[in-house]
Amino acid sequence: MREISIYIDGASRGNPGPAAIGVVIKNEWGENLKTIAKSIGETTNNVAEYHALIEGLKEAVRLKPASLKIYSDSELLVKQLRGHYRVREPRLLSLYEEGKKLLSSLKKWEVIKIKRTENIEADLLANQVLNKETHKVVDYFYRLTVRDHFDAAHFLRNYQGKCSKLHGHTWGVEVKIEGSKLNQSELLFDFQELKKLLRSSLSYFDHAFLNEITPFDRISPTGENLARFIFEDLERKLPSGIRLVSVKVEESPSAWVEVSKKINQ
């Protein structure tokens, strides 16, 4: 056989959790030669990706192609096979070595990173197995929280009381985000990156007279309006797949405002 391609995918519900693999083997004309879909117990996404690779390679070795193309949407697996990343995790090392041994018996091979949307057949096979095992799709949501602060002065318009006079606060700000998809580092989102985004939003207010800056030159710089402004600014900066849950703005340790977005069903 001149050339074959294998599309591989590993899926884990929970990461770690119930896991399965999907493999699609095609000839040089793009016709399916074989598909593989099976459960591999409980493990992580990365381990499942390697199990899919090994199952695909075993079939490829049996077919003895002149060349093999491996398609995967796992950046970690692709870069490890190319030698760009070292394999540090013990759980992956033995699987990596088994995969490399199978590859060494092939005349010519290459591994190609594709988008998840280009790997639908293999992804569907793996998830069909998981759906049968779990009887329902379980979505795990991860929630991250970071805190920061800024110093600023303000006074409240149309307010009867001490806060109608110019005064200052050290405003505490707490941000929560959530999502269900972990990245190649098995993180929802890097804490340091989230802190940078929050700091970029708060730097606009830091050591400012709030009543003189937009939009608080028009609306009163209440905790409610500050929280909503920060929420809207952060929401624009977050990548797709990450939901901003809430922003809390504290005027003092015993008084704060929390804002979230109502989701209409």
Legacy VTK file of the C-alpha trace (Angstrom):
# vtk DataFile Version 3.0
C-alpha trace
ASCII
DATASET POLYDATA
POINTS 265 float
0.000 0.000 0.000
1.404 3.388 -1.007
0.094 5.770 1.624
-2.376 5.703 4.489
-3.562 8.333 6.944
-4.732 7.866 10.502
-6.899 10.348 12.360
-6.711 9.886 16.128
-8.586 11.294 19.106
-8.743 10.548 22.819
-11.508 11.859 25.062
-11.876 11.921 28.847
-14.955 13.008 30.785
-13.531 14.732 33.846
-9.833 14.640 32.938
-9.190 12.266 34.638
-12.413 10.342 34.175
-14.045 7.767 31.869
-12.024 7.771 28.648
-12.289 6.384 25.130
-10.446 6.540 21.824
-11.455 7.015 18.216
-9.270 6.127 15.212
-10.061 6.490 11.509
-7.707 4.896 8.950
-7.917 6.112 5.353
-6.207 5.153 2.108
-4.533 7.606 -0.265
-7.903 8.405 -1.898
-9.490 9.340 1.433
-11.588 6.192 1.696
-12.060 4.653 5.147
-10.189 1.373 5.577
-11.000 0.847 9.232
-12.362 2.619 12.307
-11.586 1.895 15.952
-13.711 3.014 18.890
-13.299 1.629 22.387
-13.206 2.442 26.086
-9.854 2.551 27.892
-11.088 2.951 31.485
-10.470 6.074 33.539
-7.586 8.358 32.611
-6.681 11.826 31.269
-7.104 13.367 27.826
-3.371 13.198 27.130
-3.104 9.514 28.022
-6.167 8.785 25.878
-4.550 10.587 22.906
-1.512 8.297 23.151
-3.677 5.185 23.384
-5.432 6.282 20.188
-2.040 6.797 18.546
-0.821 3.320 19.499
-3.997 1.599 18.288
-3.738 3.438 14.980
-0.040 2.613 14.602
-0.590 -1.090 15.255
-3.008 -1.199 12.358
-0.683 0.924 10.199
2.244 -1.449 10.790
0.066 -4.399 9.759
-0.841 -2.652 6.487
2.842 -1.866 5.687
2.331 1.442 3.846
5.101 3.205 1.925
4.291 6.312 3.977
2.031 7.224 6.872
0.432 10.521 7.888
-0.845 10.900 11.439
-3.440 13.602 12.079
-4.156 14.773 15.639
-5.708 17.841 17.299
-3.475 17.365 20.367
-0.687 19.943 20.258
1.128 18.158 23.106
1.229 14.794 21.328
2.258 16.320 17.997
5.098 18.365 19.463
6.340 15.466 21.586
6.460 13.140 18.575
8.303 15.809 16.591
10.820 16.204 19.406
9.839 19.816 20.173
8.641 18.927 23.690
10.234 16.487 26.113
8.008 13.824 27.645
8.257 14.479 31.362
5.153 12.814 32.740
5.776 9.167 33.724
2.261 8.143 32.632
2.993 9.336 29.102
6.621 8.240 28.805
5.952 4.505 28.434
3.200 5.191 25.895
5.458 7.588 23.995
8.220 4.959 23.833
5.764 2.318 22.606
4.550 4.701 19.923
8.098 5.559 18.795
8.960 1.858 18.581
5.990 1.267 16.268
6.949 4.306 14.179
10.500 3.011 13.778
9.166 -0.002 11.865
7.586 2.248 9.224
9.461 3.451 6.152
8.230 7.043 6.227
5.904 8.936 8.537
4.889 12.413 9.628
2.569 13.781 12.308
0.334 16.733 11.490
-1.529 19.072 13.868
-5.108 19.784 12.787
-8.014 21.678 14.297
-10.622 19.810 16.303
-13.169 20.674 13.623
-11.006 18.782 11.109
-10.983 15.690 13.312
-14.718 15.186 13.646
-14.845 11.498 12.640
-12.357 10.335 15.267
-13.814 12.682 17.898
-17.310 11.362 17.240
-16.194 7.737 17.588
-14.593 8.382 20.986
-17.538 10.354 22.316
-20.101 7.814 21.108
-18.368 5.233 23.287
-18.417 7.566 26.281
-22.072 8.439 25.766
-23.008 4.754 25.818
-20.969 4.155 28.988
-22.121 7.160 30.967
-25.652 7.308 29.465
-25.411 11.079 29.593
-22.922 13.824 28.883
-21.313 15.102 32.077
-19.863 18.596 31.888
-17.362 19.584 34.559
-16.981 23.298 35.127
-13.816 24.758 36.581
-13.952 28.128 38.319
-10.962 30.411 38.910
-10.746 33.432 41.204
-8.161 36.237 41.368
-7.978 39.429 43.422
-6.372 42.851 43.011
-6.926 46.426 44.192
-6.626 50.057 43.181
-6.654 53.425 44.971
-8.979 56.157 43.750
-11.061 59.103 44.944
-14.690 59.908 44.155
-17.873 61.468 45.380
-21.434 60.285 44.770
-23.788 62.442 42.760
-27.419 62.889 43.862
-26.626 61.397 47.253
-27.488 62.793 50.667
-24.771 61.923 53.148
-21.026 61.912 53.766
-20.265 60.136 50.470
-21.443 63.202 48.558
-18.123 64.797 49.587
-14.784 63.954 47.992
-13.157 60.929 49.626
-10.997 57.949 48.671
-10.887 54.179 48.957
-8.540 51.304 48.447
-10.943 49.333 46.274
-10.610 45.546 46.387
-11.613 43.690 43.228
-12.325 39.967 42.913
-12.952 38.253 39.569
-14.346 34.769 38.916
-14.233 32.936 35.579
-15.392 29.456 34.591
-15.219 26.979 31.733
-15.188 23.265 30.950
-12.349 22.843 28.435
-8.795 22.444 29.743
-5.861 23.489 27.560
-2.738 21.470 26.653
-1.256 22.298 30.066
-4.476 20.931 31.619
-5.393 24.392 32.874
-8.643 26.251 32.326
-6.745 29.550 32.178
-3.373 30.691 33.491
-3.730 32.557 36.810
-0.941 34.919 35.803
-2.665 35.781 32.516
-5.943 36.431 34.316
-4.149 38.700 36.804
-2.586 40.623 33.905
-5.996 41.133 32.304
-7.469 42.344 35.584
-4.519 44.681 36.199
-4.913 46.154 32.702
-8.554 46.972 33.523
-7.805 48.438 36.954
-4.866 50.571 35.805
-7.425 52.894 34.192
-8.757 53.779 37.674
-5.632 53.595 39.813
-4.864 56.887 41.607
-7.550 58.664 39.582
-10.337 61.065 40.501
-13.135 58.880 39.197
-15.635 61.691 38.645
-13.347 63.175 35.986
-12.834 60.054 33.824
-15.162 58.362 31.335
-17.876 57.198 31.918
-18.006 58.539 35.483
-17.896 62.128 34.303
-21.508 61.392 33.270
-22.693 58.709 35.693
-22.045 58.418 39.404
-18.949 56.330 40.326
-20.836 53.975 42.620
-19.574 50.490 43.413
-22.332 49.127 41.193
-21.239 51.164 38.171
-17.552 50.416 38.776
-18.248 46.675 38.986
-20.274 46.734 35.775
-17.609 48.748 33.923
-14.858 46.300 34.983
-17.087 43.338 34.086
-17.734 44.617 30.556
-14.064 45.500 30.013
-12.820 42.078 31.155
-15.481 40.184 29.237
-14.182 41.684 25.987
-10.633 40.528 26.765
-11.339 36.889 27.659
-10.974 34.205 24.957
-13.899 32.135 23.716
-14.760 29.210 25.968
-14.075 31.212 29.133
-17.106 32.771 30.858
-16.795 35.689 33.226
-18.949 34.705 36.199
-18.761 37.772 38.424
-16.837 40.859 39.458
-16.862 41.963 43.095
-15.799 45.496 44.067
-15.130 46.183 47.762
-15.190 49.668 49.279
-14.084 48.135 52.580
-13.638 44.627 54.056
-17.252 44.773 55.241
-18.999 46.368 52.236
-18.958 45.291 48.606
-20.921 45.035 45.370
-20.957 41.935 43.150
-22.164 41.930 39.549
-22.891 39.030 37.200
-24.710 38.742 33.911
-28.219 37.320 33.830
-28.506 34.517 31.278
-31.930 34.322 29.675
-33.059 30.751 29.141
LINES 1 266
265 0 1 2 3 4 5 6 7 8 9 10 11 12 13 14 15 16 17 18 19 20 21 22 23 24 25 26 27 28 29 30 31 32 33 34 35 36 37 38 39 40 41 42 43 44 45 46 47 48 49 50 51 52 53 54 55 56 57 58 59 60 61 62 63 64 65 66 67 68 69 70 71 72 73 74 75 76 77 78 79 80 81 82 83 84 85 86 87 88 89 90 91 92 93 94 95 96 97 98 99 100 101 102 103 104 105 106 107 108 109 110 111 112 113 114 115 116 117 118 119 120 121 122 123 124 125 126 127 128 129 130 131 132 133 134 135 136 137 138 139 140 141 142 143 144 145 146 147 148 149 150 151 152 153 154 155 156 157 158 159 160 161 162 163 164 165 166 167 168 169 170 171 172 173 174 175 176 177 178 179 180 181 182 183 184 185 186 187 188 189 190 191 192 193 194 195 196 197 198 199 200 201 202 203 204 205 206 207 208 209 210 211 212 213 214 215 216 217 218 219 220 221 222 223 224 225 226 227 228 229 230 231 232 233 234 235 236 237 238 239 240 241 242 243 244 245 246 247 248 249 250 251 252 253 254 255 256 257 258 259 260 261 262 263 264
